[in-house]
């Protein structure tokens, strides 16, 4: 029997444990239908899916290293993540531990076309998340235009009068003192000592360096601040005179420590294997004779003298371009493209007919409607308490959330992808998303002195006879000038494609 853990999440405080209960129930029913044993559950409450800063999510990834279960079961893929780049990275981590992500509500087959469909669904999840964020952003922008407080911690030196921010003169005087003394040349440490000696504290505790620096860096004290390209001048009343603020801002900017470094993505990291000794090739950097930075892959076995290996370094841009072009060329062949596009069309047609997502959501809404009606009847009979009021509020929120989800699913159903849409998405994904292409499809790349062998995660089945081949291998033979990689790029790259089945 296969084993699994369940990961569940809801996004905001407006949702409740009912959302988690619904996810767990659907996942458990899926597990029973598919003879899967649930070993554990991981739950993040009021956590966004647009990033991976979620305690139980990180614990689940760490626990997968023990390789004690086969699947991570989620209600829908957007519960796992709404960020497709992080999704690819974390699925790779799980896959390396022998664990696969399953969606209880989305029927995704274990085939190459399933990979494309999964990518489409993840793209749509990120689209709906971005669309919702855009709507929220419009509402927040309108709030800023009116000069109303937008929520969150209130800045030191201010207080609220209704929805408007006004100056709290007691704390504002402290802010002016901090700015004035710093502008005169005093150090932050001295300012803190003087404030403590006078019995002036920050939120009941003595000031610390970070709290003082946060005050000195905050442009809202000048009465004007920028939000993106917006300039808001009617929300925070001015506390610090502009001349003093400008002096402090110049000093703070000048005293900043550290330099920003350029982040370089090595697309083939953890994928590239030395064909000579079997060790990984890791990203390295060097400086050419003209002083420019050069990036390349170097065999860890040779570098650490772990094996008798003489594998030469390979320029990052050369090998990555070769792998991407090779993969795109093969997946762009009309026979393979037609097969995958047709499979996706059939899959879409089946999902539109079944539409199990809407059925489950509507069933959940009927249950909530019934519970809400029963509770309203109880209230009308005079059964009123804090518990009933709390439960009534929870059910109303759950009802509104389900109505929103049903509307979203109906919208998805109304927008049916045409063959041309899928084909165009497929082409654009091959061209514009090399990182996802490598993360999803490529399992391992073996680099020899005269050839490169690319091993894919899943077979591309063109005919029934192909299934016996297991994993598909693409081989590309190439010739490169390998000496002096730090100075010159290869002048010739000859490539020959062959499909090994």
C-alpha positions as CSV (number, residue, x, y, z in Angstrom):
1,X,0.0,0.0,0.0
2,X,1.2,3.5,-0.9
3,X,1.6,6.0,1.9
4,X,1.1,9.8,2.0
5,X,0.9,12.9,4.1
6,X,-1.7,15.7,3.7
7,X,-0.7,19.3,3.4
8,X,-3.5,21.8,4.0
9,X,-3.5,25.6,4.1
10,X,-5.8,28.6,4.2
11,X,-4.8,32.1,3.2
12,X,-6.2,34.7,5.6
13,X,-7.8,35.3,9.0
14,X,-11.2,35.7,7.3
15,X,-11.1,31.9,6.7
16,X,-11.5,29.4,9.6
17,X,-10.8,25.9,10.6
18,X,-13.8,24.9,8.5
19,X,-11.7,25.5,5.4
20,X,-9.0,23.1,6.8
21,X,-11.7,20.5,7.7
22,X,-13.0,20.6,4.2
23,X,-9.6,20.1,2.6
24,X,-8.7,17.2,5.0
25,X,-12.1,15.5,4.3
26,X,-11.6,15.7,0.5
27,X,-8.0,14.4,0.7
28,X,-9.0,11.5,3.0
29,X,-11.8,10.5,0.7
30,X,-9.3,10.6,-2.3
31,X,-6.9,8.4,-0.3
32,X,-9.6,5.8,0.5
33,X,-10.6,5.6,-3.2
34,X,-7.0,5.1,-4.3
35,X,-5.9,2.7,-1.4
36,X,-3.4,5.3,0.0
37,X,-2.6,5.2,3.8
38,X,-2.4,8.7,5.4
39,X,0.5,8.9,7.9
40,X,0.5,12.5,8.9
41,X,-0.9,16.0,8.3
42,X,0.8,19.4,7.9
43,X,-1.4,22.5,8.3
44,X,-0.6,26.2,7.8
45,X,-3.2,28.6,9.0
46,X,-3.6,32.2,7.6
47,X,-0.6,31.7,5.4
48,X,-0.3,33.0,1.8
49,X,0.7,30.6,-0.9
50,X,2.6,33.2,-2.9
51,X,5.8,32.3,-1.0
52,X,7.2,29.3,1.0
53,X,7.6,31.1,4.4
54,X,5.2,28.6,6.0
55,X,6.3,26.6,9.1
56,X,4.5,23.3,8.4
57,X,5.3,23.5,4.7
58,X,9.0,23.8,5.5
59,X,8.7,21.0,8.1
60,X,7.0,18.8,5.5
61,X,9.9,19.4,3.1
62,X,12.4,18.6,5.8
63,X,10.6,15.4,6.9
64,X,10.6,14.1,3.3
65,X,14.3,13.6,3.7
66,X,13.5,10.5,5.8
67,X,11.7,9.0,2.7
68,X,9.0,7.4,4.8
69,X,6.1,8.2,2.5
70,X,5.3,8.3,-1.2
71,X,3.0,11.2,-1.8
72,X,2.1,14.7,-0.5
73,X,-1.6,15.0,-1.0
74,X,-3.2,18.4,-1.3
75,X,-6.8,19.6,-1.9
76,X,-5.7,21.5,-5.0
77,X,-2.3,22.5,-6.4
78,X,-2.8,26.1,-5.2
79,X,-2.7,24.9,-1.6
80,X,0.8,23.7,-2.2
81,X,2.0,27.0,-3.8
82,X,0.7,29.9,-6.0
83,X,4.3,30.6,-7.1
84,X,5.2,28.4,-10.1
85,X,8.9,29.0,-9.7
86,X,8.9,27.9,-6.0
87,X,6.6,25.1,-6.9
88,X,9.1,23.7,-9.4
89,X,12.0,24.0,-6.9
90,X,10.1,22.3,-4.0
91,X,8.7,19.5,-6.2
92,X,12.2,18.8,-7.3
93,X,13.2,18.5,-3.6
94,X,10.4,16.1,-3.0
95,X,11.1,14.2,-6.2
96,X,14.7,13.7,-5.2
97,X,13.3,12.1,-2.0
98,X,11.0,9.8,-3.9
99,X,7.9,11.8,-3.1
100,X,5.3,13.1,-5.6
101,X,2.6,15.8,-5.1
102,X,-1.0,14.6,-5.8
103,X,-4.0,16.9,-6.1
104,X,-7.3,15.4,-4.8
105,X,-9.4,17.7,-6.9
106,X,-7.5,17.9,-10.2
107,X,-7.1,14.7,-12.2
108,X,-3.6,15.0,-13.5
109,X,-2.2,11.9,-15.1
110,X,1.4,10.7,-14.7
111,X,2.4,11.4,-18.3
112,X,4.3,14.2,-20.1
113,X,1.0,15.8,-21.1
114,X,0.2,15.7,-17.4
115,X,3.3,17.7,-16.8
116,X,2.2,20.4,-19.3
117,X,-1.4,20.4,-17.8
118,X,0.0,20.8,-14.3
119,X,2.1,23.7,-15.5
120,X,-1.1,25.2,-17.1
121,X,-3.0,24.8,-13.8
122,X,-0.1,26.3,-11.7
123,X,0.1,29.2,-14.2
124,X,-3.7,29.8,-13.8
125,X,-3.4,29.6,-10.0
126,X,-0.7,32.2,-10.1
127,X,-2.8,34.3,-12.5
128,X,-5.9,34.3,-10.2
129,X,-3.7,35.1,-7.3
130,X,-2.1,38.0,-9.2
131,X,-5.6,39.1,-10.3
132,X,-6.9,39.1,-6.7
133,X,-3.8,41.0,-5.6
134,X,-4.4,43.6,-8.4
135,X,-8.0,44.1,-7.1
136,X,-6.8,44.5,-3.6
137,X,-4.1,46.9,-4.8
138,X,-6.7,49.0,-6.5
139,X,-8.7,49.2,-3.3
140,X,-5.6,50.1,-1.3
141,X,-4.7,52.8,-3.9
142,X,-8.1,54.4,-3.5
143,X,-7.7,54.3,0.3
144,X,-4.4,56.1,-0.1
145,X,-5.8,58.7,-2.4
146,X,-8.3,59.6,0.4
147,X,-5.6,59.7,3.0
148,X,-7.1,57.0,5.1
149,X,-5.1,54.6,7.3
150,X,-4.5,51.3,5.6
151,X,-4.1,49.0,8.6
152,X,-1.2,47.3,10.2
153,X,1.1,48.7,13.0
154,X,0.8,52.4,13.4
155,X,4.0,54.4,13.0
156,X,5.6,55.7,16.2
157,X,4.6,59.4,16.7
158,X,1.1,59.0,15.3
159,X,-2.3,58.0,16.5
160,X,-5.7,57.4,14.9
161,X,-8.7,59.7,14.8
162,X,-11.3,57.6,13.1
163,X,-9.7,56.5,9.8
164,X,-7.3,59.5,9.7
165,X,-3.8,59.6,11.1
166,X,-3.0,62.5,13.4
167,X,0.1,63.4,15.3
168,X,0.6,62.1,18.8
169,X,2.5,65.1,20.2
170,X,4.1,63.2,23.1
171,X,5.8,60.6,20.9
172,X,6.3,63.2,18.0
173,X,8.5,65.3,20.3
174,X,10.7,62.2,20.8
175,X,10.9,61.7,17.0
176,X,12.0,65.4,16.5
177,X,14.6,65.0,19.2
178,X,16.1,61.8,17.6
179,X,16.3,63.6,14.2
180,X,17.7,66.8,15.6
181,X,20.4,65.1,17.6
182,X,21.4,62.7,14.8
183,X,21.6,65.7,12.3
184,X,24.0,67.4,14.8
185,X,26.3,64.5,14.6
186,X,25.5,62.4,17.6
187,X,25.7,58.6,17.3
188,X,22.6,56.4,17.7
189,X,24.1,54.8,20.8
190,X,24.4,58.2,22.5
191,X,20.9,59.2,21.6
192,X,19.6,55.9,23.1
193,X,21.5,56.6,26.3
194,X,20.1,60.1,26.7
195,X,16.5,58.9,26.0
196,X,16.9,56.1,28.6
197,X,18.3,58.5,31.1
198,X,15.3,60.7,30.7
199,X,12.9,57.7,31.1
200,X,11.7,57.8,27.6
201,X,10.9,54.3,26.2
202,X,9.7,52.7,23.0
203,X,6.6,50.7,23.5
204,X,7.3,50.2,27.1
205,X,11.0,49.2,26.6
206,X,14.2,51.1,26.2
207,X,15.0,52.1,22.6
208,X,17.4,49.8,20.6
209,X,19.5,50.6,17.6
210,X,17.1,49.0,15.1
211,X,14.1,51.0,16.4
212,X,16.0,54.3,16.2
213,X,17.4,53.5,12.7
214,X,13.9,52.6,11.5
215,X,12.7,56.0,12.7
216,X,15.6,57.8,11.0
217,X,14.9,55.9,7.7
218,X,11.2,56.4,7.5
219,X,10.3,59.2,5.0
220,X,6.7,59.4,6.3
221,X,7.9,61.7,9.1
222,X,8.6,64.3,6.4
223,X,4.8,64.2,5.5
224,X,5.4,62.7,2.1
225,X,6.3,59.2,1.1
226,X,6.3,57.1,-2.1
227,X,4.5,53.9,-2.7
228,X,5.9,52.6,-6.0
229,X,5.4,55.5,-8.4
230,X,2.7,57.1,-6.2
231,X,3.5,60.1,-4.0
232,X,1.2,60.3,-1.0
233,X,1.2,63.6,0.8
234,X,-2.2,63.5,2.6
235,X,-1.9,60.5,4.9
236,X,0.9,61.3,7.4
237,X,1.1,64.8,8.9
238,X,4.6,66.2,8.9
239,X,6.6,65.8,12.1
240,X,10.2,66.5,11.1
241,X,11.1,69.7,9.2
242,X,12.1,69.0,5.6
243,X,15.6,70.6,6.1
244,X,16.4,68.3,9.1
245,X,14.9,65.3,7.3
246,X,17.2,65.9,4.2
247,X,20.3,66.2,6.4
248,X,19.5,62.9,8.2
249,X,18.6,61.1,5.0
250,X,21.9,62.0,3.4
251,X,23.8,60.8,6.5
252,X,21.9,57.5,6.7
253,X,22.5,56.8,3.0
254,X,26.2,57.5,3.3
255,X,26.6,55.3,6.3
256,X,25.0,52.2,4.8
257,X,27.3,49.2,5.0
258,X,27.8,46.4,2.5
259,X,27.7,46.1,-1.3
260,X,25.1,44.5,-3.4
261,X,26.2,41.4,-5.2
262,X,24.9,40.1,-8.5
263,X,22.9,36.9,-8.2
264,X,23.7,34.4,-10.9
265,X,21.3,31.5,-11.6
266,X,23.0,28.3,-12.6
267,X,20.1,26.6,-14.3
268,X,21.8,23.1,-14.4
269,X,22.7,23.1,-10.7
270,X,22.1,19.7,-9.2
271,X,21.4,18.3,-12.6
272,X,24.9,18.2,-14.3
273,X,26.9,15.0,-13.7
274,X,30.5,14.3,-14.8
275,X,30.5,11.5,-17.4
276,X,34.0,10.6,-16.4
277,X,33.8,10.2,-12.6
278,X,30.1,10.5,-11.7
279,X,30.4,13.5,-9.4
280,X,28.3,16.7,-9.8
281,X,29.5,19.8,-11.7
282,X,29.0,22.9,-9.6
283,X,28.8,26.6,-10.5
284,X,32.0,28.5,-10.2
285,X,33.1,32.0,-11.2
286,X,36.4,33.6,-12.3
287,X,37.9,36.7,-13.7
288,X,39.2,37.0,-17.3
289,X,42.3,38.9,-18.3
290,X,40.2,41.9,-19.2
291,X,38.7,41.9,-15.7
292,X,35.2,40.7,-16.6
293,X,33.4,38.0,-14.7
294,X,33.2,34.5,-16.2
295,X,30.9,31.7,-15.0
296,X,31.4,28.0,-15.6
297,X,30.6,24.5,-14.3
298,X,33.5,22.5,-12.7
299,X,33.6,18.9,-11.7
300,X,33.5,18.6,-7.9
301,X,35.4,15.3,-8.1
302,X,38.3,16.9,-9.8
303,X,38.2,20.0,-7.7
304,X,38.3,18.1,-4.4
305,X,40.5,15.3,-5.7
306,X,37.8,12.8,-5.0
307,X,38.5,10.8,-8.2
308,X,41.1,10.5,-10.8
309,X,39.2,12.9,-13.2
310,X,40.6,15.3,-15.7
311,X,37.2,16.8,-16.9
312,X,37.7,20.3,-18.2
313,X,35.6,23.2,-17.0
314,X,32.6,24.1,-19.1
315,X,31.4,27.6,-19.8
316,X,28.0,28.2,-18.1
317,X,26.4,30.0,-21.1
318,X,27.6,27.3,-23.6
319,X,26.3,24.3,-21.8
320,X,23.0,25.9,-20.7
321,X,22.3,27.1,-24.2
322,X,23.1,23.7,-25.6
323,X,20.8,21.9,-23.1
324,X,17.9,24.3,-23.6
325,X,18.2,24.3,-27.4
326,X,18.4,20.5,-27.5
327,X,15.4,20.1,-25.3
328,X,13.3,22.7,-27.1
329,X,14.3,21.3,-30.5
330,X,13.1,17.8,-29.6
331,X,9.9,18.9,-27.9
332,X,9.1,21.2,-30.8
333,X,9.0,18.4,-33.3
334,X,5.5,18.3,-34.9
335,X,4.9,14.7,-34.0
336,X,5.5,15.2,-30.3
337,X,3.8,18.6,-30.2
338,X,0.7,17.3,-31.9
339,X,0.5,14.3,-29.6
340,X,0.8,16.4,-26.4
341,X,-1.6,19.1,-27.6
342,X,-4.3,16.5,-28.6
343,X,-3.9,14.8,-25.2
344,X,-4.4,18.2,-23.4
345,X,-7.5,18.9,-25.5
346,X,-9.0,15.6,-24.6
347,X,-8.1,16.0,-20.9
348,X,-9.7,19.5,-20.9
349,X,-12.9,18.1,-22.4
350,X,-13.1,15.3,-19.8
351,X,-12.5,17.8,-17.0
352,X,-15.2,20.2,-18.3
353,X,-17.7,17.3,-18.4
354,X,-16.9,15.9,-15.0
355,X,-16.1,19.3,-13.3
356,X,-15.7,17.5,-9.9
357,X,-14.4,20.8,-8.4
358,X,-17.7,22.6,-8.8
359,X,-19.6,19.5,-7.6
360,X,-17.6,19.3,-4.4
361,X,-17.8,23.1,-3.8
362,X,-21.6,23.1,-4.4
363,X,-22.0,20.2,-2.0
364,X,-20.0,22.0,0.7
365,X,-22.1,25.1,0.1
366,X,-25.4,23.2,0.5
367,X,-24.1,21.8,3.8
368,X,-23.2,25.3,4.9
369,X,-26.5,26.7,3.8
370,X,-28.4,24.1,5.7
371,X,-26.3,24.7,8.9
372,X,-26.8,28.4,8.5
373,X,-30.6,28.1,8.1
374,X,-30.8,25.8,11.1
375,X,-28.8,28.3,13.2
376,X,-31.0,31.3,12.0
377,X,-34.1,29.3,13.1
378,X,-32.6,28.7,16.5
379,X,-31.9,32.4,16.9
380,X,-35.5,33.2,15.9
381,X,-36.6,30.8,18.6
382,X,-34.6,32.8,21.1
383,X,-31.6,30.5,21.4
384,X,-28.9,33.3,21.4
385,X,-25.4,33.1,23.0
386,X,-21.9,34.1,22.3
387,X,-21.3,30.6,20.8
388,X,-24.2,30.9,18.4
389,X,-23.2,34.4,17.3
390,X,-19.6,33.2,16.7
391,X,-20.8,30.2,14.8
392,X,-23.2,32.3,12.7
393,X,-20.3,34.6,11.8
394,X,-18.1,31.7,10.8
395,X,-20.8,30.1,8.6
396,X,-21.5,33.4,6.8
397,X,-17.8,33.8,6.1
398,X,-17.6,30.2,4.8
399,X,-20.7,30.7,2.7
400,X,-19.2,33.9,1.1
401,X,-15.8,32.1,0.5
402,X,-17.6,29.1,-1.2
403,X,-19.7,31.4,-3.4
404,X,-16.5,33.1,-4.5
405,X,-14.7,29.8,-5.3
406,X,-17.8,28.5,-7.2
407,X,-17.8,31.7,-9.3
408,X,-14.1,31.3,-10.0
409,X,-14.6,27.7,-11.2
410,X,-17.5,28.7,-13.4
411,X,-15.4,31.5,-14.9
412,X,-12.7,28.9,-15.6
413,X,-15.2,26.6,-17.3
414,X,-16.5,29.5,-19.4
415,X,-13.0,30.2,-20.7
416,X,-12.3,27.0,-22.6
417,X,-8.9,26.8,-24.1
418,X,-8.8,26.3,-27.9
419,X,-6.2,24.2,-29.6
420,X,-4.5,27.3,-30.9
421,X,-4.3,28.6,-27.3
422,X,-2.7,25.5,-25.9
423,X,-0.4,25.2,-28.9
424,X,0.7,28.9,-28.4
425,X,1.1,28.4,-24.6
426,X,3.2,25.3,-25.3
427,X,5.5,27.2,-27.8
428,X,5.9,30.1,-25.5
429,X,6.7,27.9,-22.5
430,X,9.4,26.2,-24.5
431,X,10.9,29.6,-25.5
432,X,10.4,31.7,-22.4
433,X,10.6,29.4,-19.4
434,X,13.9,27.5,-19.6
435,X,14.2,27.3,-15.8
436,X,10.8,25.6,-15.5
437,X,11.6,23.4,-18.5
438,X,14.7,22.1,-16.8
439,X,13.1,21.8,-13.4
440,X,10.0,19.8,-14.6
441,X,11.4,17.7,-17.4
442,X,15.1,17.0,-17.0
443,X,16.2,14.5,-14.3
444,X,20.0,14.4,-15.0
445,X,22.5,15.5,-17.5
446,X,25.8,13.6,-18.1
447,X,28.6,15.5,-19.6
448,X,31.4,13.7,-21.3
449,X,34.4,15.2,-23.2
450,X,32.7,14.7,-26.6
451,X,29.0,14.3,-25.9
452,X,26.2,15.2,-23.5
453,X,23.4,12.9,-22.4
454,X,20.1,14.3,-21.2
455,X,17.9,12.0,-19.1
456,X,14.2,13.1,-18.8
457,X,11.8,12.5,-15.9
458,X,9.1,10.9,-17.9
459,X,8.8,9.1,-21.2
460,X,7.3,10.7,-24.2
461,X,5.1,8.0,-25.6
462,X,4.7,8.3,-29.4
463,X,3.5,4.7,-29.9
464,X,2.8,1.7,-27.6
465,X,6.1,0.2,-28.5
466,X,7.9,3.2,-26.9
467,X,6.6,2.3,-23.4
468,X,9.1,-0.5,-23.0
469,X,12.0,2.0,-23.2
470,X,11.4,3.5,-19.7
471,X,13.1,6.9,-19.5
472,X,13.9,8.7,-22.7
473,X,17.4,9.7,-23.4
474,X,18.4,12.5,-25.8
475,X,22.0,12.5,-26.9
476,X,23.7,15.5,-28.4
477,X,27.3,15.2,-29.8
478,X,29.2,18.4,-29.9
479,X,32.7,19.8,-30.3
480,X,34.1,22.7,-28.4
481,X,37.3,24.5,-27.9
482,X,37.9,23.8,-24.2
483,X,41.0,25.6,-23.3
484,X,41.1,29.1,-21.8
485,X,37.4,29.2,-20.9
486,X,38.0,32.3,-18.8
487,X,39.1,34.3,-21.9
488,X,37.2,33.1,-24.9
489,X,33.9,31.5,-25.8
490,X,33.9,28.4,-27.9
491,X,34.1,29.2,-31.6
492,X,32.4,26.1,-32.9
493,X,29.5,24.1,-31.6
494,X,28.4,21.1,-33.7
495,X,25.3,19.3,-32.5
496,X,23.7,16.1,-33.7
497,X,20.4,14.9,-32.3
498,X,19.3,11.3,-31.8
499,X,16.4,9.8,-29.8
500,X,17.4,6.6,-28.0
501,X,14.4,4.4,-27.5
